Amino acid sequence: MAKPVVPLDVDAIRNAGGAMAYVVTDPASRDAAVVDPVLEDVGEVLRVLSGRRATLRWIVDTHAHGDHLSGAALLHHKTGAEVVASSASDVRSATRRVAEGDVLPLGELKIVVRAAPGVSPDAIVLQGPGVLFTGDTLLVGTIGVRDAPGSDGGALYETMQRIFDPLPEDTVVHPGHDDMGRSKTTIKAEKRGNRWLREKDRDAFLARWASDPRVVAREAAEILSANREGVTTPPRDVETLQVHGRPAAGAGSVVAPQGMATGKPGTAAPRAGQVSRGVGDIVLLGGAVALIATVLGFLVHPAFHLASGLVGALAIGLGLTARGARSKRTSPGLYYTGPQPRTPSR
């Protein structure tokens, strides 16, 4: 009698810009892989690994990222885990090159590498038991932006038919990006709702590819260059985090700072913007209370409360101005530039 397949534990980490990373753990051996880590979220990756009590074995970039800085080199420096990239990739920090059919073991479970050229020539897809990690090759309802040199619509069409079309419909797909923060879909859902996967006419697929209006980030070339060399300068919250594994030479011993190692797997620490937003909300609330008090005051002594009304109005004006300024997206630097407009339906 065949042994039942134990599913992998998958923790999704969503970057503020929409990029998705995944910590994939074999629950029996606690061996783990990280798929498409973003540099600024390396601290959260380490927290998830710590929460799972997992040992990081593999760090995988599914393709050359042109929309955010990769955290692969830094994670290697922190843990000594292998950095995995396609044999077609020119990333210098890679310690293992893989091609179609290669296997990345996690305990007794296996992650199989599928070569998936198209969005970029070095793209790969990772296939585990009942699960798929697709990077930018297949997203929820669409595909990724072509931000790397050598993208090829014909190659992507062949990849779609060769890899995705034969898979069982209940296969769970974990995409590399999503505008709305969704971390999974299924082959069945994509066969029904993703016009890129649904298209069986090669010429029609290539025509849609050529007319795709989505733009590449202006910093793509700079980001690709940095990722090619490997970025090891850590964000501030990563400098003192500890994770199971063998630190690379020179990494040293690190200890989790107070309050940063207690989060649940897959949950992100509060960002600075969340704190500043609360201040603006307090200003707005104070202004609203002042106005209400002033209205009530007019019923008793209008002249006495006129100044209070002016102050309340001023407070609301300042609060709205501050909130409006925060709602306008500031320059993302070298990170993912946010949701891209989708290709119009036929």
C-alpha positions in Angstrom: 0.0 0.0 0.0 1.4 3.4 -1.1 2.3 5.8 1.7 0.1 8.9 1.8 1.8 12.1 0.5 2.4 14.5 3.3 1.7 18.0 2.0 4.3 20.7 2.3 3.7 23.6 4.7 3.6 26.8 2.7 3.9 30.3 4.4 3.3 33.2 2.0 5.1 36.5 2.6 3.6 39.4 0.7 5.8 42.4 0.1 4.2 45.8 0.3 4.5 46.2 -3.4 2.8 42.9 -4.2 5.7 40.5 -4.7 5.1 37.1 -3.1 7.8 35.0 -1.4 7.2 31.5 0.1 8.7 29.5 2.9 8.2 25.9 2.0 8.7 23.3 4.8 8.6 19.6 5.0 6.7 19.1 8.3 8.5 15.7 9.0 12.1 16.7 8.6 11.7 20.5 9.0 13.9 21.0 6.0 12.8 24.2 4.2 13.2 26.1 0.9 12.5 29.8 0.3 11.1 30.8 -3.1 11.7 34.3 -4.5 12.7 36.1 -1.3 12.6 39.9 -1.4 15.5 41.7 0.2 13.5 44.0 2.5 11.5 41.0 3.7 14.4 38.8 4.7 13.7 39.5 8.3 10.2 38.1 8.0 11.6 35.0 6.2 13.9 34.3 9.1 11.1 34.8 11.6 8.9 32.3 9.7 11.8 29.8 9.6 12.3 30.3 13.3 8.6 29.8 14.0 8.6 26.6 12.1 11.9 25.5 13.7 13.0 24.8 10.2 16.5 24.4 8.7 16.9 26.3 5.4 18.3 24.1 2.6 17.4 25.9 -0.6 17.0 29.5 -1.6 15.4 29.7 -5.1 14.9 32.6 -7.4 12.5 31.5 -10.1 13.9 34.0 -12.6 16.0 37.2 -12.9 14.0 39.8 -11.0 13.8 43.3 -12.6 11.1 44.6 -10.2 12.6 44.1 -6.8 15.9 43.3 -5.1 16.4 39.6 -4.3 17.1 38.5 -0.7 18.9 35.3 -1.9 22.5 36.4 -1.4 21.7 37.8 2.1 19.9 34.6 3.2 22.9 32.6 2.0 25.2 34.8 4.0 23.0 34.4 7.1 22.3 30.6 6.8 24.7 29.0 4.4 21.8 27.5 2.4 22.3 26.8 -1.3 21.3 29.6 -3.7 19.5 27.9 -6.6 19.2 29.4 -10.1 18.6 28.1 -13.6 21.5 27.0 -15.6 20.5 29.7 -18.1 20.9 32.4 -15.3 23.9 34.7 -15.0 23.4 35.4 -11.3 26.8 35.2 -9.7 25.7 34.4 -6.2 24.1 31.1 -7.3 25.8 28.0 -5.7 23.7 25.4 -7.6 22.6 25.5 -11.2 19.5 23.5 -12.2 17.8 22.4 -15.3 14.6 20.6 -16.3 13.9 17.6 -14.1 16.5 18.4 -11.4 15.3 17.6 -7.8 15.6 19.7 -4.6 14.9 17.3 -1.7 13.2 18.4 1.4 13.5 15.4 3.8 11.8 12.6 1.9 9.8 14.9 -0.3 10.9 16.3 -3.6 10.7 19.6 -5.4 11.2 19.1 -9.1 12.6 21.9 -11.3 10.7 22.7 -14.6 12.5 24.9 -17.1 10.0 27.6 -18.0 11.5 30.2 -20.5 9.3 33.0 -21.7 8.8 35.9 -19.3 12.6 35.6 -18.9 15.0 33.1 -20.5 16.1 31.7 -17.1 12.6 31.2 -15.6 11.9 28.0 -13.8 8.8 26.6 -12.1 9.0 24.4 -8.9 6.7 21.4 -8.7 6.0 19.7 -5.4 3.4 17.2 -4.3 0.2 18.8 -5.5 1.7 22.3 -5.6 3.4 24.6 -8.0 5.5 27.7 -7.5 5.3 29.7 -10.7 7.2 32.9 -10.2 6.2 35.4 -12.9 5.4 32.7 -15.5 1.8 32.2 -14.3 0.0 34.6 -12.0 -3.7 34.8 -10.9 -5.5 35.5 -14.2 -2.4 36.8 -16.0 1.4 36.5 -16.4 4.2 38.7 -15.1 5.7 41.8 -16.6 8.6 41.2 -19.1 11.3 43.0 -17.1 14.3 40.8 -18.1 16.2 40.9 -21.4 15.5 37.9 -23.6 11.8 37.5 -22.9 10.1 35.5 -25.6 6.4 35.1 -26.3 6.8 31.9 -28.4 8.8 30.3 -25.6 6.2 31.2 -23.0 3.4 29.7 -25.2 5.3 26.5 -25.4 5.9 26.6 -21.6 2.2 27.1 -20.9 1.3 24.1 -23.0 4.1 21.8 -21.8 4.0 22.5 -18.1 0.6 23.7 -17.0 -1.9 22.1 -19.5 -1.2 18.5 -18.5 -1.4 19.1 -14.7 -4.3 17.9 -12.5 -6.8 20.6 -12.1 -6.6 20.5 -8.3 -2.9 21.5 -8.4 -2.4 24.5 -6.1 -0.5 27.4 -7.8 1.5 29.9 -5.8 2.3 32.9 -8.0 5.2 35.3 -7.7 3.0 38.5 -7.7 -0.5 39.5 -7.1 -2.2 42.9 -7.2 -4.6 41.9 -4.5 -2.4 39.9 -2.2 -3.7 36.5 -3.3 -1.1 33.8 -2.6 -2.7 30.9 -4.4 -5.0 29.7 -7.1 -5.5 26.4 -8.9 -4.8 25.0 -12.3 -8.6 24.6 -12.7 -9.3 28.2 -12.0 -6.5 29.4 -14.3 -7.7 27.2 -17.2 -11.1 28.8 -16.8 -10.1 32.4 -16.1 -6.6 33.1 -17.4 -6.8 34.0 -21.0 -3.0 33.4 -21.4 -3.4 29.8 -20.4 -6.7 29.4 -22.1 -5.4 30.6 -25.5 -4.5 27.6 -27.7 -3.9 29.5 -30.9 -0.2 30.4 -31.0 -0.6 33.3 -33.3 -3.3 34.8 -31.2 -1.1 34.3 -28.1 1.8 36.1 -29.8 -0.5 39.0 -30.9 -1.6 39.5 -27.3 2.0 39.3 -26.1 3.0 42.0 -28.6 0.1 44.3 -27.6 0.5 43.9 -23.8 0.4 47.5 -22.5 2.1 47.0 -19.1 5.3 48.9 -18.7 8.6 47.7 -17.2 10.0 49.6 -14.1 12.4 52.4 -15.0 14.9 50.9 -12.6 14.7 47.4 -14.1 18.2 47.4 -15.6 19.7 48.7 -12.3 17.8 46.1 -10.3 18.8 43.3 -12.6 22.5 44.3 -12.3 22.3 44.4 -8.5 20.6 41.0 -8.4 23.2 39.6 -10.8 25.9 40.4 -8.3 24.0 39.5 -5.2 22.9 42.0 -2.5 24.2 41.2 1.0 23.6 44.5 2.8 20.8 43.7 5.2 17.8 45.8 6.1 18.1 47.1 9.7 15.8 44.5 11.2 17.7 41.6 9.7 21.1 42.3 11.3 20.4 40.5 14.6 18.0 37.6 13.6 18.9 34.0 14.2 17.7 31.0 12.1 18.5 27.3 12.1 21.2 26.4 9.6 24.9 26.9 9.0 25.9 30.6 8.7 28.2 31.3 5.7 31.8 32.2 6.4 32.0 35.5 8.2 28.3 35.6 9.0 28.9 35.3 12.8 26.3 34.5 15.5 23.2 36.5 15.8 20.4 36.8 18.4 16.7 37.8 17.8 15.9 41.3 19.1 13.2 41.7 21.7 9.7 41.5 20.3 10.8 40.4 16.7 10.9 36.6 17.1 7.4 36.1 18.4 5.3 36.7 15.3 3.3 33.8 13.7 4.6 32.3 10.5 3.6 34.3 7.5 2.7 37.5 9.3 4.6 40.6 8.7 5.9 43.1 11.3 4.2 46.5 11.3 5.8 49.0 8.9 6.6 52.6 9.6 3.8 53.8 7.4 1.3 52.1 9.6 2.5 54.0 12.7 2.4 57.4 11.0 -1.0 56.8 9.6 -2.3 56.4 13.2 -1.0 59.9 14.0 -3.0 61.4 11.2 -6.1 59.5 12.2 -5.8 61.0 15.7 -5.5 64.5 14.3 -8.7 63.9 12.2 -10.5 62.5 15.2 -9.5 65.5 17.4 -10.7 67.9 14.8 -14.0 66.1 14.4 -14.5 66.2 18.2 -13.7 69.9 18.3 -16.2 70.7 15.5 -18.9 68.7 17.3 -18.2 70.5 20.5 -18.3 73.8 18.8 -21.7 73.1 17.2 -23.0 72.2 20.6 -21.3 75.3 22.1 -23.1 77.6 19.7 -26.3 76.5 21.3 -25.0 77.9 24.6 -22.6 80.7 23.7 -21.7 81.0 20.0 -19.1 83.8 20.4 -17.1 81.9 23.0 -16.8 78.7 20.9 -15.9 80.4 17.5 -12.2 79.9 18.2 -12.7 76.2 18.9 -14.4 75.8 15.6 -11.6 77.4 13.7 -9.1 75.2 15.5 -11.1 72.1 14.7 -11.4 73.0 11.0 -7.7 73.7 10.8 -6.9 70.3 12.5 -9.1 68.5 10.0 -7.5 70.3 7.1 -4.0 69.4 8.3 -5.0 65.8 8.8 -6.6 65.4 5.4 -3.5 67.0 3.8 -1.2 64.6 5.6 -3.3 61.6 4.8 -3.5 62.6 1.1 0.2 62.9 0.9 0.7 59.4 2.3 -1.8 57.9 -0.1 0.3 59.1 -3.0 2.8 56.3 -3.6 6.3 57.5 -2.8 9.2 56.4 -5.0 9.7 52.6 -4.3 13.4 52.9 -5.1 14.6 49.5 -6.3 11.6 47.5 -5.3 8.5 46.3 -7.0 6.6 49.2 -8.5 3.1 48.0 -7.5 0.1 46.7 -9.4 0.3 46.9 -13.2 -2.7 47.4 -15.4 -4.0 44.1 -16.7 -4.1 43.3 -20.4 -7.6 44.2 -21.8 -9.9 41.3 -22.5 -10.6 40.4 -26.1 
